Amino acid sequence: MRIVHILNEVVSTGNGICNATVDLACTQSQAGHQVSVVSSGGGYIDLLARYNVPHHTVYLRPRSLRLWYDVPRLRSIIRSIQPDIVHAHTMAAAVLMNLGRAFGGFGDYGLVTTVHNEWRRSSNLMRLGDYLIVLSDNGRNSFVKRGVPEHRLKVVPHGILHSPRWFNDIEVDKRVIEQSGVGQVIITTAGLYIRKGIGELIQAFGQIADEFPNASLLILGWGPDQKVFEQQIDSVKGGERIQLKGFVAKPRPILSQAAVFVLASYTETFPLAVAEAREAGCAIVASKVGGVPDLLEHGRAGLLIPPRNADAVAEALRRLLGDPNELAYWRQAARSNLEWFSCERMEKETTNVYVSLLRERSDQRKPTESVAKY
């Protein structure tokens, strides 16, 4: 099958859309498909090449005139590849590939979209795909309420196990590991945004700091609200045991040293950080929002808490740090039943979506035509 993935960029700086798309493209290539990626570029181009996935550079950042200047180049690329499936991972890509197919002479292909950020209102544009992939049951229910027919919605959670990105990790940030603290390490990996609930996590740590003098908090990530969090750290108890480490490209060695992983977000779709923390064997505390309950098997693999609630975060930390048996139980629960997180499962389920779409398109045009070759 000829597949083209299209997204804004393929940066290797913690962007979940990029990470998931690169994993999928590489795994599909390994499975024998002819896969290409179109984006504005980024650090994953060399990795894609190692998996025989050519990258085509087209400026695709929204709200830029340059995007429209690059439309003829995009059309030329798509027409030369003649894909069976175009898989759009961003709103700009969904719009361009829908219009290009209908009016721009891009060719004839099935259009699949993945809704990576369902909480954004602009994610409604992803309904331009023939089929919409959502990442959780919550995502499916959300788009049913928005009027998308159920037969067009396909649930395919992201995979993380056996990621091509991890297999190609060479360098480890030893500095961060050496300075990661001792005793009971609490960790989060998230962009430094208010909506990620980092403020509530810092507040919660301040509430328990005196009770657990050996506990420390590591915050891995970068973002526009860093100054807000730096000021908050200076004002809470135990602030000297809270460290903002910045973005860490390879967090697994650090996660493996942590006792507890916390993601206190206000909104989420399907955060890969939770899956990574489960793989590393952290006890998990996370907000009951979006696809997080699916990631934590509805409370069997981690503690679910209400969002925007520092007291709930603090109570969950007390529960885990205050009882070694409780902590050991939830660390083991996180490590159990992980195979459904595999990239191979994601690839197979995504390919099944493509096949279903191609069959539907074939039936609509030539009822006797078979797409068994896919």
C-alpha positions in Angstrom: 0.0 0.0 0.0 1.3 3.5 -0.8 0.8 5.7 2.2 1.6 9.4 2.8 1.6 10.9 6.2 1.3 14.7 6.3 1.8 17.0 9.3 3.2 20.4 10.2 6.7 19.2 11.2 8.7 16.2 12.4 10.6 17.8 15.3 12.3 15.6 17.9 11.6 17.9 20.8 8.8 16.1 22.6 5.9 16.9 20.3 3.4 14.0 20.7 2.0 14.3 17.2 5.4 14.1 15.7 6.5 11.2 17.9 3.3 9.1 17.2 3.4 9.8 13.4 7.1 8.9 13.1 6.6 5.7 15.1 3.7 4.8 12.8 5.4 5.6 9.6 8.5 3.6 10.5 6.5 0.6 11.7 4.4 0.7 8.5 7.5 0.7 6.4 8.9 -2.3 8.4 5.6 -4.1 7.6 6.2 -3.7 3.9 4.2 -0.6 2.9 5.6 2.2 0.7 5.5 5.1 3.2 6.4 8.8 2.7 6.2 11.7 5.1 5.5 15.3 4.1 6.2 18.1 6.6 8.2 21.3 7.1 11.1 19.3 8.5 12.7 18.6 11.8 15.1 16.3 13.7 13.4 13.0 12.7 14.3 13.1 9.0 17.4 11.0 9.5 15.5 8.4 11.5 12.8 8.2 8.8 15.5 7.6 6.2 16.9 4.7 8.2 13.5 3.1 8.0 13.3 3.7 4.2 10.7 6.4 4.7 11.4 9.4 2.3 10.7 12.8 3.7 9.4 15.6 1.4 9.8 19.2 2.7 6.8 21.4 2.3 6.2 24.4 4.5 3.0 23.4 6.3 2.8 25.7 9.3 -0.7 27.3 9.5 -1.3 31.0 9.4 1.6 31.6 7.0 1.5 32.9 3.5 4.4 30.6 2.7 2.1 27.6 3.1 0.1 28.7 0.1 3.2 29.3 -2.0 4.2 25.7 -1.3 0.8 24.2 -2.5 2.0 23.6 -6.0 5.0 21.7 -4.7 2.7 19.6 -2.4 0.5 18.8 -5.4 3.5 17.7 -7.4 4.7 15.4 -4.6 1.3 13.8 -4.1 0.7 13.3 -7.8 4.2 11.7 -8.2 3.6 9.2 -5.3 -0.1 8.5 -6.2 -0.9 7.3 -2.7 -3.7 4.9 -1.9 -4.1 6.7 1.5 -3.2 10.1 2.7 -3.1 10.3 6.5 -3.4 13.9 7.8 -2.3 14.5 11.4 -3.0 18.2 11.7 -5.8 20.6 10.9 -3.9 22.4 8.1 -3.1 19.0 6.5 -6.7 17.9 6.6 -7.9 21.0 5.0 -5.2 21.1 2.3 -5.6 17.4 1.4 -9.4 17.6 1.2 -9.4 20.6 -1.0 -6.5 19.3 -3.1 -8.4 16.1 -3.8 -11.7 17.9 -4.6 -10.5 20.9 -6.5 -6.7 21.0 -6.8 -5.8 18.1 -9.0 -3.9 16.3 -6.3 -5.2 12.9 -7.4 -7.6 10.3 -6.0 -6.9 8.9 -2.6 -8.6 7.9 0.6 -8.2 10.6 3.3 -7.7 9.5 6.9 -7.3 12.0 9.7 -6.1 11.4 13.3 -7.5 13.7 16.0 -4.5 14.2 18.3 -5.9 17.2 20.2 -9.6 16.7 20.5 -10.0 19.4 23.2 -9.3 22.1 20.6 -12.3 23.5 18.9 -10.4 23.6 15.6 -10.2 19.8 15.8 -13.6 19.8 14.2 -11.8 20.3 10.9 -10.5 16.7 11.1 -14.0 15.5 10.1 -12.9 16.4 6.6 -11.3 12.9 6.5 -13.3 10.0 5.0 -12.5 8.2 8.3 -11.4 9.8 11.6 -9.1 8.0 13.9 -9.6 8.9 17.6 -7.3 7.8 20.3 -9.8 6.7 23.0 -13.5 6.0 23.7 -13.7 9.5 25.1 -12.6 10.8 21.7 -15.2 8.7 19.9 -18.0 9.9 22.2 -16.8 13.5 21.8 -17.1 13.4 18.0 -20.4 11.5 18.0 -21.7 14.4 20.0 -20.3 16.8 17.4 -22.4 15.0 14.7 -19.8 12.7 13.1 -21.4 9.4 12.1 -20.1 6.5 14.2 -19.1 4.4 11.2 -16.6 7.1 10.2 -14.9 7.0 13.7 -12.2 4.5 14.4 -10.5 4.1 17.8 -6.8 3.4 17.5 -4.8 4.3 20.6 -1.2 5.3 20.1 1.6 2.7 20.6 4.8 3.3 22.4 6.5 -0.1 23.1 9.2 -1.0 20.7 9.3 2.5 19.3 11.7 3.1 16.5 12.6 6.3 18.2 13.8 4.4 21.3 15.7 1.8 19.3 17.8 4.6 17.9 18.5 6.3 21.2 22.3 6.6 21.6 22.9 9.5 24.0 21.6 9.6 27.6 21.6 12.8 29.5 23.8 11.6 32.4 23.9 15.1 33.9 20.1 15.0 34.6 20.3 11.4 36.0 23.2 12.3 38.4 21.3 15.3 39.6 17.9 13.7 39.7 17.8 13.6 43.5 17.7 10.8 46.0 15.0 9.0 48.0 11.4 9.3 46.8 11.5 10.9 43.4 8.3 12.3 42.0 8.4 13.2 38.3 6.4 14.7 35.5 7.2 15.1 31.8 5.0 17.8 30.3 5.1 21.1 28.4 5.3 24.0 30.8 1.7 25.2 30.3 -0.8 26.1 33.0 -3.2 23.5 31.5 -0.8 20.7 32.2 -1.6 21.1 35.9 2.1 21.7 36.9 1.0 24.5 39.3 -1.3 22.1 41.2 1.6 19.5 41.3 4.0 22.1 42.8 1.3 23.2 45.3 0.7 19.6 46.3 4.4 19.0 46.8 4.5 22.0 49.1 1.7 20.4 51.1 3.5 17.1 51.7 7.1 18.4 51.8 7.4 18.4 55.6 5.8 14.9 55.8 8.3 13.4 53.4 11.7 15.1 53.8 13.4 12.6 51.4 11.0 13.4 48.6 12.0 15.5 45.6 10.1 16.7 42.5 11.5 16.7 38.9 9.7 18.6 36.2 10.9 17.7 32.7 9.8 20.0 29.9 9.8 23.5 28.5 7.1 26.0 27.6 5.8 29.6 27.9 4.7 29.4 31.5 8.1 28.5 33.0 8.5 31.9 34.8 5.1 31.4 36.5 6.3 28.0 37.9 9.7 29.3 38.9 8.0 32.0 41.1 5.6 29.4 42.5 8.5 27.1 43.5 10.2 29.9 45.4 7.0 30.3 47.5 6.2 26.7 48.6 7.6 24.6 51.3 10.3 22.2 50.0 10.9 24.4 47.0 14.6 23.7 47.2 13.7 20.0 46.3 11.8 21.0 43.2 13.9 21.1 40.0 12.9 22.3 36.5 15.1 20.3 34.2 14.0 21.6 30.9 13.3 19.3 27.9 14.9 15.9 28.0 14.8 14.0 24.7 15.3 10.6 26.3 13.5 10.5 29.7 13.3 6.7 30.2 16.5 6.4 32.3 15.2 9.2 34.5 11.7 7.7 34.7 13.1 4.4 35.8 14.6 6.1 38.9 11.4 7.7 39.9 8.9 6.3 42.4 5.8 8.3 41.2 4.8 9.9 37.9 2.2 12.6 38.0 0.3 14.2 35.1 -2.3 16.6 36.6 -3.5 18.1 33.3 -6.8 19.9 32.8 -7.2 18.5 29.3 -5.6 15.6 27.4 -6.3 13.4 24.4 -3.9 10.4 24.8 -0.7 11.5 26.5 2.2 9.2 25.5 4.0 10.4 28.7 1.7 8.2 30.8 2.5 5.2 28.6 6.2 5.9 28.9 5.9 6.2 32.7 4.0 2.9 32.8 6.7 1.2 30.8 9.4 2.5 33.2 7.5 1.1 36.2 6.5 4.3 37.9 3.4 4.4 40.1 1.0 6.7 38.2 -1.2 9.6 39.4 -3.1 11.3 36.6 -6.2 13.5 36.0 -9.3 11.7 34.9 -9.6 13.6 31.6 -9.7 12.7 27.9 -8.1 9.4 27.1 -6.2 9.1 30.4 -8.6 6.7 31.9 -8.1 4.4 28.9 -4.3 4.6 29.4 -4.7 3.7 33.0 -7.3 1.0 32.3 -9.9 3.0 34.2 -8.0 2.9 37.5 -6.5 -0.6 37.4 -3.0 0.7 36.4 -2.9 4.0 38.2 -4.6 6.5 40.5 -7.1 8.7 38.7 -7.8 12.1 40.3 -10.0 15.1 39.4 -8.3 17.9 37.5 -7.5 21.4 38.9 -7.3 19.9 42.4 -4.0 20.2 44.3 -5.5 18.6 47.4 -6.3 15.5 45.4 -2.7 15.3 44.0 -1.3 15.7 47.6 -3.6 13.0 48.9 -2.5 10.6 46.2 1.1 11.3 46.9 0.6 10.7 50.6 -1.0 7.4 49.8 1.9 6.2 47.7 4.9 7.7 49.5 3.5 6.8 53.0 3.1 3.1 52.4 5.9 1.0 50.7 3.5 -1.8 50.0 1.0 0.5 48.3 3.7 2.0 46.2 5.0 -1.4 45.2 1.5 -2.5 44.3 0.9 0.5 41.9 4.4 0.2 40.4 3.7 -3.4 39.5 0.2 -2.5 38.3 1.7 0.1 35.9 4.0 -2.5 34.4 1.3 -5.1 33.8 -0.7 -5.6 30.6 1.5 -3.4 28.5 1.4 -5.2 25.2 -1.5 -3.2 23.9 0.8 -0.2 23.9 3.0 -1.7 21.2 3.8 0.1 17.9 3.0 -3.1 16.1 -0.5 -3.2 17.4 -0.9 0.5 16.4 0.3 -0.3 12.9 -2.0 -3.2 12.4 -5.1 -1.4 13.6 -4.3 1.7 11.5 -3.7 -0.4 8.4 -7.1 -2.1 9.0 -8.7 1.3 9.0 -7.0 2.0 5.6 -8.2 -1.3 4.2 -11.8 -0.7 5.4 -11.8 2.7 3.7 -10.3 1.4 0.4 -12.9 -1.3 0.4 -15.7 1.2 1.0 -14.4 3.4 -1.8 -14.1 0.4 -4.1 -17.6 -0.8 -3.4 -19.0 2.7 -4.1 -17.4 2.7 -7.5 -17.1 -0.9 -8.7 -18.9 -3.3 -6.4 -17.0 -6.3 -7.8 -13.6 -4.7 -7.4 -11.4 -6.3 -4.7 -8.8 -4.6 -2.6 -7.5 -7.9 -1.1 -4.0 -6.9 -2.3 -3.9 -4.4 0.5 
